[in-house]
């Protein structure tokens, strides 16, 4: 029988993820900071709850999809938070990209009430969320993971248990290094091609067929061809992730020179007021620098 699932955080990623859970036949109880997305998912068949506490009190598995570490900590441990509605047997699967240290803090607090936690950040962007094709990177107890696996399968295709709580977060940070550097490399390559007079569509086709091909190129190709960068994943959010990456790298003693340069480029985009663009919009800064915009 389908489990009752709580879902908190109905943003760009959360809304399609919640819809896929409804399509899979799960009973869904939702809460979000903005009322509009809640109304949308309620109209699709979910129930609304007034607070994270209320969600936790009514579900077996609770999913959070929130912007940053402080948001997860507030929703989980703050007033009217998940912990106030938690009971023995509740499972929290936090699918946000946050600090693994915060994941462990929240997990320890919930464990004291008999609840369990998985950190399960995702990759695949808005398209992956819509298609139910996300990569889900999970940290936590294996037995808990196996209970939640059928729920993850409604939202993703590649679902990997990496180790204990926090390991999902570290894996996602590694993922975000590759994506940010890849998008910046694509931006440099396409800007070079533009200055040389190459046809962008032909250039992308040629690049996609060789070693330079990537998921980033494949998914962001429509953005590059239309020269519009409506957010599937905002520069602001990736900049947040880059901060988490550098913080973790310092703590672990790992030099990340290429990532540090990309972080500064994303910082410059935000200074220019472009933080709301899709992260592939890093190309707009490279084009500016090259006088090719």
Secondary structure as GFF3:
##gff-version 3
##sequence-region A 1 293
A	DSSP	beta_strand	4	8	.	.	.	ID=ss1
A	DSSP	alpha_helix	12	23	.	.	.	ID=ss2
A	DSSP	beta_strand	27	31	.	.	.	ID=ss3
A	DSSP	alpha_helix	35	43	.	.	.	ID=ss4
A	DSSP	beta_strand	47	48	.	.	.	ID=ss5
A	DSSP	alpha_helix	52	58	.	.	.	ID=ss6
A	DSSP	beta_strand	61	64	.	.	.	ID=ss7
A	DSSP	alpha_helix	69	77	.	.	.	ID=ss8
A	DSSP	alpha_helix	82	85	.	.	.	ID=ss9
A	DSSP	beta_strand	91	94	.	.	.	ID=ss10
A	DSSP	alpha_helix	100	111	.	.	.	ID=ss11
A	DSSP	beta_strand	116	123	.	.	.	ID=ss12
A	DSSP	alpha_helix	125	131	.	.	.	ID=ss13
A	DSSP	beta_strand	134	139	.	.	.	ID=ss14
A	DSSP	alpha_helix	142	153	.	.	.	ID=ss15
A	DSSP	beta_strand	156	163	.	.	.	ID=ss16
A	DSSP	alpha_helix	167	196	.	.	.	ID=ss17
A	DSSP	alpha_helix	200	208	.	.	.	ID=ss18
A	DSSP	alpha_helix	215	226	.	.	.	ID=ss19
A	DSSP	alpha_helix	235	252	.	.	.	ID=ss20
A	DSSP	alpha_helix	257	271	.	.	.	ID=ss21
A	DSSP	three_ten_helix	279	281	.	.	.	ID=ss22
A	DSSP	alpha_helix	282	290	.	.	.	ID=ss23
###
